[in-house]
Amino acid sequence: MGEIVNLRQVKKQRAKAEAAAQAAENRAKFGRTKAAKRREALETERATQLLDGAKREDDAT
């Protein structure tokens, strides 16, 4: 005879495997390290300061 299988456990295992696959996909799509986020923020701040420093003031208002 075949092996006895608890269908409830199989259903839970399948759902857990699908959730793990979705989590891995999301990590690949959206995940960035803390250092990468910090580096991007510093680059943005540096670019903003550079643009603000190069702005010409218009005194004829």
PyMOL Python script that loads the backbone (N, CA, C, O; Angstrom):
from pymol import cmd

cmd.read_pdbstr("""\
ATOM      1  N   MET A   1       0.826  -1.193   0.000  1.00  0.00           N
ATOM      2  CA  MET A   1       0.000   0.000   0.000  1.00  0.00           C
ATOM      3  C   MET A   1       0.867   1.251   0.000  1.00  0.00           C
ATOM      4  O   MET A   1       2.061   1.217   0.298  1.00  0.00           O
ATOM      5  N   GLY A   2       0.226   2.338  -0.341  1.00  0.00           N
ATOM      6  CA  GLY A   2       0.946   3.603  -0.404  1.00  0.00           C
ATOM      7  C   GLY A   2       1.163   4.207   0.972  1.00  0.00           C
ATOM      8  O   GLY A   2       0.618   3.750   1.977  1.00  0.00           O
ATOM      9  N   GLU A   3       1.966   5.235   0.977  1.00  0.00           N
ATOM     10  CA  GLU A   3       2.271   5.928   2.224  1.00  0.00           C
ATOM     11  C   GLU A   3       1.081   6.795   2.631  1.00  0.00           C
ATOM     12  O   GLU A   3       0.441   7.427   1.792  1.00  0.00           O
ATOM     13  N   ILE A   4       0.799   6.814   3.933  1.00  0.00           N
ATOM     14  CA  ILE A   4      -0.301   7.628   4.449  1.00  0.00           C
ATOM     15  C   ILE A   4       0.168   9.085   4.525  1.00  0.00           C
ATOM     16  O   ILE A   4       1.236   9.379   5.064  1.00  0.00           O
ATOM     17  N   VAL A   5      -0.647   9.989   3.976  1.00  0.00           N
ATOM     18  CA  VAL A   5      -0.284  11.397   3.897  1.00  0.00           C
ATOM     19  C   VAL A   5      -1.374  12.217   4.564  1.00  0.00           C
ATOM     20  O   VAL A   5      -2.563  12.030   4.302  1.00  0.00           O
ATOM     21  N   ASN A   6      -0.951  13.127   5.428  1.00  0.00           N
ATOM     22  CA  ASN A   6      -1.875  14.054   6.064  1.00  0.00           C
ATOM     23  C   ASN A   6      -2.039  15.250   5.121  1.00  0.00           C
ATOM     24  O   ASN A   6      -1.110  16.037   4.946  1.00  0.00           O
ATOM     25  N   LEU A   7      -3.206  15.381   4.524  1.00  0.00           N
ATOM     26  CA  LEU A   7      -3.427  16.412   3.520  1.00  0.00           C
ATOM     27  C   LEU A   7      -3.312  17.823   4.086  1.00  0.00           C
ATOM     28  O   LEU A   7      -2.893  18.745   3.386  1.00  0.00           O
ATOM     29  N   ARG A   8      -3.675  17.987   5.326  1.00  0.00           N
ATOM     30  CA  ARG A   8      -3.585  19.309   5.961  1.00  0.00           C
ATOM     31  C   ARG A   8      -2.115  19.742   6.042  1.00  0.00           C
ATOM     32  O   ARG A   8      -1.787  20.894   5.760  1.00  0.00           O
ATOM     33  N   GLN A   9      -1.240  18.818   6.425  1.00  0.00           N
ATOM     34  CA  GLN A   9       0.185  19.137   6.520  1.00  0.00           C
ATOM     35  C   GLN A   9       0.786  19.412   5.142  1.00  0.00           C
ATOM     36  O   GLN A   9       1.623  20.301   4.990  1.00  0.00           O
ATOM     37  N   VAL A  10       0.358  18.654   4.151  1.00  0.00           N
ATOM     38  CA  VAL A  10       0.866  18.871   2.796  1.00  0.00           C
ATOM     39  C   VAL A  10       0.439  20.245   2.295  1.00  0.00           C
ATOM     40  O   VAL A  10       1.215  20.947   1.646  1.00  0.00           O
ATOM     41  N   LYS A  11      -0.790  20.621   2.597  1.00  0.00           N
ATOM     42  CA  LYS A  11      -1.300  21.924   2.175  1.00  0.00           C
ATOM     43  C   LYS A  11      -0.512  23.051   2.842  1.00  0.00           C
ATOM     44  O   LYS A  11      -0.181  24.046   2.197  1.00  0.00           O
ATOM     45  N   LYS A  12      -0.212  22.896   4.129  1.00  0.00           N
ATOM     46  CA  LYS A  12       0.557  23.910   4.850  1.00  0.00           C
ATOM     47  C   LYS A  12       1.987  23.992   4.303  1.00  0.00           C
ATOM     48  O   LYS A  12       2.528  25.087   4.155  1.00  0.00           O
ATOM     49  N   GLN A  13       2.597  22.851   4.006  1.00  0.00           N
ATOM     50  CA  GLN A  13       3.952  22.838   3.469  1.00  0.00           C
ATOM     51  C   GLN A  13       4.005  23.526   2.102  1.00  0.00           C
ATOM     52  O   GLN A  13       4.941  24.270   1.810  1.00  0.00           O
ATOM     53  N   ARG A  14       3.009  23.274   1.282  1.00  0.00           N
ATOM     54  CA  ARG A  14       2.962  23.896  -0.034  1.00  0.00           C
ATOM     55  C   ARG A  14       2.813  25.407   0.096  1.00  0.00           C
ATOM     56  O   ARG A  14       3.483  26.159  -0.613  1.00  0.00           O
ATOM     57  N   ALA A  15       1.938  25.860   0.998  1.00  0.00           N
ATOM     58  CA  ALA A  15       1.745  27.299   1.204  1.00  0.00           C
ATOM     59  C   ALA A  15       3.020  27.947   1.725  1.00  0.00           C
ATOM     60  O   ALA A  15       3.362  29.059   1.322  1.00  0.00           O
ATOM     61  N   LYS A  16       3.721  27.260   2.614  1.00  0.00           N
ATOM     62  CA  LYS A  16       4.962  27.792   3.166  1.00  0.00           C
ATOM     63  C   LYS A  16       6.027  27.901   2.079  1.00  0.00           C
ATOM     64  O   LYS A  16       6.773  28.880   2.042  1.00  0.00           O
ATOM     65  N   ALA A  17       6.105  26.919   1.204  1.00  0.00           N
ATOM     66  CA  ALA A  17       7.080  26.941   0.116  1.00  0.00           C
ATOM     67  C   ALA A  17       6.772  28.076  -0.863  1.00  0.00           C
ATOM     68  O   ALA A  17       7.687  28.746  -1.341  1.00  0.00           O
ATOM     69  N   GLU A  18       5.501  28.292  -1.162  1.00  0.00           N
ATOM     70  CA  GLU A  18       5.117  29.384  -2.063  1.00  0.00           C
ATOM     71  C   GLU A  18       5.436  30.738  -1.439  1.00  0.00           C
ATOM     72  O   GLU A  18       5.895  31.650  -2.126  1.00  0.00           O
ATOM     73  N   ALA A  19       5.191  30.868  -0.126  1.00  0.00           N
ATOM     74  CA  ALA A  19       5.498  32.128   0.559  1.00  0.00           C
ATOM     75  C   ALA A  19       6.992  32.383   0.557  1.00  0.00           C
ATOM     76  O   ALA A  19       7.423  33.523   0.387  1.00  0.00           O
ATOM     77  N   ALA A  20       7.790  31.341   0.744  1.00  0.00           N
ATOM     78  CA  ALA A  20       9.244  31.490   0.739  1.00  0.00           C
ATOM     79  C   ALA A  20       9.735  31.904  -0.650  1.00  0.00           C
ATOM     80  O   ALA A  20      10.641  32.727  -0.773  1.00  0.00           O
ATOM     81  N   ALA A  21       9.140  31.337  -1.677  1.00  0.00           N
ATOM     82  CA  ALA A  21       9.527  31.704  -3.042  1.00  0.00           C
ATOM     83  C   ALA A  21       9.177  33.159  -3.326  1.00  0.00           C
ATOM     84  O   ALA A  21       9.967  33.875  -3.942  1.00  0.00           O
ATOM     85  N   GLN A  22       8.011  33.602  -2.887  1.00  0.00           N
ATOM     86  CA  GLN A  22       7.594  34.993  -3.081  1.00  0.00           C
ATOM     87  C   GLN A  22       8.510  35.939  -2.312  1.00  0.00           C
ATOM     88  O   GLN A  22       8.865  37.006  -2.813  1.00  0.00           O
ATOM     89  N   ALA A  23       8.892  35.552  -1.100  1.00  0.00           N
ATOM     90  CA  ALA A  23       9.788  36.385  -0.297  1.00  0.00           C
ATOM     91  C   ALA A  23      11.152  36.513  -0.966  1.00  0.00           C
ATOM     92  O   ALA A  23      11.738  37.595  -0.978  1.00  0.00           O
ATOM     93  N   ALA A  24      11.658  35.418  -1.523  1.00  0.00           N
ATOM     94  CA  ALA A  24      12.944  35.465  -2.208  1.00  0.00           C
ATOM     95  C   ALA A  24      12.872  36.374  -3.431  1.00  0.00           C
ATOM     96  O   ALA A  24      13.810  37.122  -3.708  1.00  0.00           O
ATOM     97  N   GLU A  25      11.779  36.311  -4.149  1.00  0.00           N
ATOM     98  CA  GLU A  25      11.598  37.169  -5.320  1.00  0.00           C
ATOM     99  C   GLU A  25      11.552  38.633  -4.898  1.00  0.00           C
ATOM    100  O   GLU A  25      12.157  39.484  -5.551  1.00  0.00           O
ATOM    101  N   ASN A  26      10.844  38.933  -3.819  1.00  0.00           N
ATOM    102  CA  ASN A  26      10.751  40.320  -3.339  1.00  0.00           C
ATOM    103  C   ASN A  26      12.097  40.826  -2.839  1.00  0.00           C
ATOM    104  O   ASN A  26      12.441  41.989  -3.052  1.00  0.00           O
ATOM    105  N   ARG A  27      12.865  39.958  -2.171  1.00  0.00           N
ATOM    106  CA  ARG A  27      14.188  40.385  -1.707  1.00  0.00           C
ATOM    107  C   ARG A  27      15.073  40.739  -2.886  1.00  0.00           C
ATOM    108  O   ARG A  27      15.817  41.718  -2.837  1.00  0.00           O
ATOM    109  N   ALA A  28      14.995  39.952  -3.938  1.00  0.00           N
ATOM    110  CA  ALA A  28      15.806  40.232  -5.121  1.00  0.00           C
ATOM    111  C   ALA A  28      15.346  41.516  -5.804  1.00  0.00           C
ATOM    112  O   ALA A  28      16.167  42.265  -6.334  1.00  0.00           O
ATOM    113  N   LYS A  29      14.059  41.770  -5.795  1.00  0.00           N
ATOM    114  CA  LYS A  29      13.506  42.922  -6.505  1.00  0.00           C
ATOM    115  C   LYS A  29      13.681  44.219  -5.720  1.00  0.00           C
ATOM    116  O   LYS A  29      14.066  45.239  -6.292  1.00  0.00           O
ATOM    117  N   PHE A  30      13.404  44.192  -4.419  1.00  0.00           N
ATOM    118  CA  PHE A  30      13.351  45.430  -3.643  1.00  0.00           C
ATOM    119  C   PHE A  30      14.456  45.573  -2.598  1.00  0.00           C
ATOM    120  O   PHE A  30      14.677  46.669  -2.082  1.00  0.00           O
ATOM    121  N   GLY A  31      15.136  44.508  -2.287  1.00  0.00           N
ATOM    122  CA  GLY A  31      16.083  44.542  -1.177  1.00  0.00           C
ATOM    123  C   GLY A  31      17.362  45.292  -1.483  1.00  0.00           C
ATOM    124  O   GLY A  31      17.980  45.085  -2.527  1.00  0.00           O
ATOM    125  N   ARG A  32      17.750  46.154  -0.578  1.00  0.00           N
ATOM    126  CA  ARG A  32      19.027  46.847  -0.652  1.00  0.00           C
ATOM    127  C   ARG A  32      19.622  46.844   0.747  1.00  0.00           C
ATOM    128  O   ARG A  32      18.893  46.831   1.739  1.00  0.00           O
ATOM    129  N   THR A  33      20.915  46.856   0.820  1.00  0.00           N
ATOM    130  CA  THR A  33      21.558  46.871   2.119  1.00  0.00           C
ATOM    131  C   THR A  33      21.481  48.278   2.718  1.00  0.00           C
ATOM    132  O   THR A  33      21.206  49.253   2.018  1.00  0.00           O
ATOM    133  N   LYS A  34      21.727  48.358   4.005  1.00  0.00           N
ATOM    134  CA  LYS A  34      21.702  49.638   4.689  1.00  0.00           C
ATOM    135  C   LYS A  34      22.788  50.558   4.124  1.00  0.00           C
ATOM    136  O   LYS A  34      22.580  51.762   3.977  1.00  0.00           O
ATOM    137  N   ALA A  35      23.939  49.977   3.812  1.00  0.00           N
ATOM    138  CA  ALA A  35      25.037  50.764   3.253  1.00  0.00           C
ATOM    139  C   ALA A  35      24.660  51.330   1.889  1.00  0.00           C
ATOM    140  O   ALA A  35      25.001  52.471   1.578  1.00  0.00           O
ATOM    141  N   ALA A  36      23.965  50.551   1.079  1.00  0.00           N
ATOM    142  CA  ALA A  36      23.551  51.035  -0.246  1.00  0.00           C
ATOM    143  C   ALA A  36      22.558  52.177  -0.109  1.00  0.00           C
ATOM    144  O   ALA A  36      22.637  53.159  -0.849  1.00  0.00           O
ATOM    145  N   LYS A  37      21.628  52.062   0.823  1.00  0.00           N
ATOM    146  CA  LYS A  37      20.657  53.142   1.055  1.00  0.00           C
ATOM    147  C   LYS A  37      21.369  54.406   1.519  1.00  0.00           C
ATOM    148  O   LYS A  37      21.051  55.503   1.060  1.00  0.00           O
ATOM    149  N   ARG A  38      22.329  54.257   2.427  1.00  0.00           N
ATOM    150  CA  ARG A  38      23.065  55.404   2.951  1.00  0.00           C
ATOM    151  C   ARG A  38      23.877  56.067   1.845  1.00  0.00           C
ATOM    152  O   ARG A  38      23.912  57.293   1.744  1.00  0.00           O
ATOM    153  N   ARG A  39      24.533  55.248   1.010  1.00  0.00           N
ATOM    154  CA  ARG A  39      25.331  55.784  -0.092  1.00  0.00           C
ATOM    155  C   ARG A  39      24.462  56.577  -1.060  1.00  0.00           C
ATOM    156  O   ARG A  39      24.858  57.651  -1.513  1.00  0.00           O
ATOM    157  N   GLU A  40      23.300  56.064  -1.376  1.00  0.00           N
ATOM    158  CA  GLU A  40      22.391  56.767  -2.281  1.00  0.00           C
ATOM    159  C   GLU A  40      21.924  58.087  -1.667  1.00  0.00           C
ATOM    160  O   GLU A  40      21.834  59.098  -2.363  1.00  0.00           O
ATOM    161  N   ALA A  41      21.628  58.080  -0.379  1.00  0.00           N
ATOM    162  CA  ALA A  41      21.189  59.308   0.293  1.00  0.00           C
ATOM    163  C   ALA A  41      22.308  60.348   0.285  1.00  0.00           C
ATOM    164  O   ALA A  41      22.049  61.531   0.061  1.00  0.00           O
ATOM    165  N   LEU A  42      23.548  59.921   0.526  1.00  0.00           N
ATOM    166  CA  LEU A  42      24.670  60.858   0.505  1.00  0.00           C
ATOM    167  C   LEU A  42      24.892  61.425  -0.887  1.00  0.00           C
ATOM    168  O   LEU A  42      25.163  62.616  -1.033  1.00  0.00           O
ATOM    169  N   GLU A  43      24.781  60.588  -1.911  1.00  0.00           N
ATOM    170  CA  GLU A  43      24.944  61.070  -3.280  1.00  0.00           C
ATOM    171  C   GLU A  43      23.855  62.082  -3.640  1.00  0.00           C
ATOM    172  O   GLU A  43      24.132  63.090  -4.290  1.00  0.00           O
ATOM    173  N   THR A  44      22.634  61.815  -3.222  1.00  0.00           N
ATOM    174  CA  THR A  44      21.531  62.743  -3.484  1.00  0.00           C
ATOM    175  C   THR A  44      21.766  64.069  -2.775  1.00  0.00           C
ATOM    176  O   THR A  44      21.572  65.132  -3.363  1.00  0.00           O
ATOM    177  N   GLU A  45      22.181  64.010  -1.518  1.00  0.00           N
ATOM    178  CA  GLU A  45      22.450  65.225  -0.745  1.00  0.00           C
ATOM    179  C   GLU A  45      23.588  66.021  -1.371  1.00  0.00           C
ATOM    180  O   GLU A  45      23.515  67.246  -1.466  1.00  0.00           O
ATOM    181  N   ARG A  46      24.637  65.328  -1.796  1.00  0.00           N
ATOM    182  CA  ARG A  46      25.779  65.992  -2.419  1.00  0.00           C
ATOM    183  C   ARG A  46      25.355  66.677  -3.720  1.00  0.00           C
ATOM    184  O   ARG A  46      25.778  67.801  -3.989  1.00  0.00           O
ATOM    185  N   ALA A  47      24.534  66.021  -4.521  1.00  0.00           N
ATOM    186  CA  ALA A  47      24.069  66.613  -5.774  1.00  0.00           C
ATOM    187  C   ALA A  47      23.191  67.838  -5.510  1.00  0.00           C
ATOM    188  O   ALA A  47      23.280  68.839  -6.221  1.00  0.00           O
ATOM    189  N   THR A  48      22.344  67.748  -4.484  1.00  0.00           N
ATOM    190  CA  THR A  48      21.483  68.881  -4.127  1.00  0.00           C
ATOM    191  C   THR A  48      22.321  70.078  -3.695  1.00  0.00           C
ATOM    192  O   THR A  48      22.045  71.208  -4.098  1.00  0.00           O
ATOM    193  N   GLN A  49      23.332  69.838  -2.885  1.00  0.00           N
ATOM    194  CA  GLN A  49      24.193  70.924  -2.429  1.00  0.00           C
ATOM    195  C   GLN A  49      24.965  71.547  -3.591  1.00  0.00           C
ATOM    196  O   GLN A  49      25.157  72.762  -3.645  1.00  0.00           O
ATOM    197  N   LEU A  50      25.400  70.700  -4.514  1.00  0.00           N
ATOM    198  CA  LEU A  50      26.132  71.200  -5.671  1.00  0.00           C
ATOM    199  C   LEU A  50      25.237  72.098  -6.518  1.00  0.00           C
ATOM    200  O   LEU A  50      25.667  73.163  -6.961  1.00  0.00           O
ATOM    201  N   LEU A  51      24.010  71.679  -6.742  1.00  0.00           N
ATOM    202  CA  LEU A  51      23.082  72.488  -7.534  1.00  0.00           C
ATOM    203  C   LEU A  51      22.711  73.777  -6.815  1.00  0.00           C
ATOM    204  O   LEU A  51      22.634  74.832  -7.445  1.00  0.00           O
ATOM    205  N   ASP A  52      22.480  73.710  -5.500  1.00  0.00           N
ATOM    206  CA  ASP A  52      22.133  74.906  -4.748  1.00  0.00           C
ATOM    207  C   ASP A  52      23.304  75.883  -4.698  1.00  0.00           C
ATOM    208  O   ASP A  52      23.103  77.098  -4.694  1.00  0.00           O
ATOM    209  N   GLY A  53      24.519  75.357  -4.660  1.00  0.00           N
ATOM    210  CA  GLY A  53      25.702  76.213  -4.632  1.00  0.00           C
ATOM    211  C   GLY A  53      25.929  76.903  -5.965  1.00  0.00           C
ATOM    212  O   GLY A  53      26.519  77.983  -6.004  1.00  0.00           O
ATOM    213  N   ALA A  54      25.479  76.312  -7.046  1.00  0.00           N
ATOM    214  CA  ALA A  54      25.687  76.894  -8.371  1.00  0.00           C
ATOM    215  C   ALA A  54      24.548  77.823  -8.782  1.00  0.00           C
ATOM    216  O   ALA A  54      24.588  78.415  -9.860  1.00  0.00           O
ATOM    217  N   LYS A  55      23.537  77.951  -7.933  1.00  0.00           N
ATOM    218  CA  LYS A  55      22.387  78.802  -8.259  1.00  0.00           C
ATOM    219  C   LYS A  55      22.785  80.268  -8.244  1.00  0.00           C
ATOM    220  O   LYS A  55      23.540  80.718  -7.383  1.00  0.00           O
ATOM    221  N   ARG A  56      22.267  80.992  -9.206  1.00  0.00           N
ATOM    222  CA  ARG A  56      22.500  82.422  -9.239  1.00  0.00           C
ATOM    223  C   ARG A  56      21.309  83.121  -8.615  1.00  0.00           C
ATOM    224  O   ARG A  56      20.161  82.833  -8.954  1.00  0.00           O
ATOM    225  N   GLU A  57      21.582  84.028  -7.712  1.00  0.00           N
ATOM    226  CA  GLU A  57      20.532  84.778  -7.040  1.00  0.00           C
ATOM    227  C   GLU A  57      20.081  85.927  -7.931  1.00  0.00           C
ATOM    228  O   GLU A  57      20.908  86.573  -8.573  1.00  0.00           O
ATOM    229  N   ASP A  58      18.807  86.182  -7.975  1.00  0.00           N
ATOM    230  CA  ASP A  58      18.218  87.244  -8.760  1.00  0.00           C
ATOM    231  C   ASP A  58      17.766  88.347  -7.801  1.00  0.00           C
ATOM    232  O   ASP A  58      16.749  88.185  -7.126  1.00  0.00           O
ATOM    233  N   ASP A  59      18.490  89.455  -7.725  1.00  0.00           N
ATOM    234  CA  ASP A  59      18.180  90.528  -6.788  1.00  0.00           C
ATOM    235  C   ASP A  59      17.168  91.524  -7.330  1.00  0.00           C
ATOM    236  O   ASP A  59      16.825  92.470  -6.620  1.00  0.00           O
ATOM    237  N   ALA A  60      16.685  91.364  -8.525  1.00  0.00           N
ATOM    238  CA  ALA A  60      15.782  92.344  -9.147  1.00  0.00           C
ATOM    239  C   ALA A  60      14.318  92.040  -8.840  1.00  0.00           C
ATOM    240  O   ALA A  60      13.465  92.241  -9.704  1.00  0.00           O
ATOM    241  N   THR A  61      14.010  91.573  -7.664  1.00  0.00           N
ATOM    242  CA  THR A  61      12.607  91.278  -7.323  1.00  0.00           C
ATOM    243  C   THR A  61      11.877  92.444  -6.793  1.00  0.00           C
ATOM    244  O   THR A  61      10.695  92.336  -6.468  1.00  0.00           O
TER     245      THR A  61
END
""", "prot")
cmd.dss("prot")
cmd.show_as("cartoon", "prot")
cmd.util.cbc("prot")
cmd.orient("prot")
